[in-house]
Amino acid sequence: MTSTFAVLADPRRRAILDVLRAGERPVNDLVEWLALTQPAVSKHLRVLRDAGLVEVRRDAQRRWYRLRTAPLAEVDAWLAPYRRMWADDLGGPGPDRGGQ
């Protein structure tokens, strides 16, 4: 999980994950949407893939990337007790008050 946090620390990688939430995308789409160079997007995708946050499939000449949610579920589980603490401190809707 430590590597997941390190990977998620980069705002460009989080932006890639945000785009991939909508579904599988080829690298060229990510380059267009993120206004980054193709080598930069490929570098970030490699880091995300190595951390298990995305997976890739080949289709002829294209590589399609999709989000893997398992590592994010681990982060979410780690954050759960803090979410309860924040809800208690802020008086907001926590899990015990009908929130998440």
C-alpha positions in Angstrom: 0.0 0.0 0.0 2.9 2.4 0.6 3.8 2.3 -3.1 0.1 3.0 -3.9 0.2 6.2 -1.8 3.5 7.2 -3.5 2.0 6.6 -6.9 -1.2 8.5 -6.1 0.9 11.5 -4.8 1.4 12.6 -8.4 -1.5 14.8 -9.6 -0.9 13.6 -13.3 -1.3 10.0 -12.3 -4.5 10.8 -10.4 -5.8 12.6 -13.5 -5.1 9.5 -15.6 -7.1 7.4 -13.1 -9.9 10.0 -13.2 -10.1 9.6 -17.0 -9.9 5.8 -16.7 -12.9 5.7 -14.2 -15.1 6.2 -17.3 -13.7 3.1 -18.9 -10.9 1.7 -21.0 -8.9 4.2 -23.1 -6.0 4.0 -25.5 -2.8 6.0 -24.8 -3.6 8.5 -27.6 -6.9 9.5 -25.9 -5.1 10.0 -22.6 -2.5 12.2 -24.3 -5.3 14.4 -25.8 -7.4 14.7 -22.7 -4.5 15.4 -20.3 -2.5 17.7 -22.6 0.7 15.8 -21.8 3.2 14.4 -24.2 3.0 10.7 -25.3 6.3 9.8 -23.5 5.1 11.5 -20.3 1.7 9.7 -20.4 3.5 6.4 -21.1 5.9 6.9 -18.2 3.0 7.6 -15.8 1.1 4.6 -17.1 4.1 2.4 -16.5 4.3 3.5 -12.9 0.5 3.0 -12.5 0.8 -0.5 -14.1 3.8 -1.4 -11.9 1.7 -0.4 -8.8 -1.2 -2.6 -10.0 -3.5 0.4 -10.5 -4.0 -0.1 -14.2 -3.9 -3.0 -16.6 -3.2 -3.0 -20.3 -4.4 -5.1 -23.2 -3.1 -5.0 -26.7 -5.4 -4.7 -29.7 -3.4 -4.8 -32.9 -1.3 -1.6 -32.8 -3.0 0.0 -29.8 -2.6 -0.5 -26.1 -5.8 0.0 -24.0 -5.6 0.8 -20.4 -8.2 0.3 -17.7 -8.4 1.0 -14.0 -7.9 -1.8 -11.4 -9.9 -1.0 -8.3 -8.3 -3.6 -5.9 -5.4 -1.3 -4.8 -7.8 1.5 -4.3 -10.0 -0.7 -2.1 -7.0 -1.2 0.1 -6.4 2.5 0.5 -10.2 3.0 1.2 -10.1 0.3 3.9 -7.0 2.0 5.5 -8.8 5.4 5.4 -12.1 4.0 7.0 -11.1 4.7 10.6 -9.9 8.2 9.8 -13.2 8.9 8.0 -15.1 8.0 11.2 -12.7 10.2 13.2 -13.3 13.1 10.8 -17.0 12.7 10.9 -17.0 12.7 14.7 -14.7 15.7 14.9 -16.7 17.7 12.3 -20.1 16.5 13.4 -20.8 15.4 9.9 -22.6 12.4 8.6 -20.4 9.4 9.5 -21.2 5.8 9.1 -23.1 5.7 12.3 -25.2 8.7 11.2 -26.4 7.5 7.8 -23.3 8.7 5.9 -20.5 6.7 4.4 
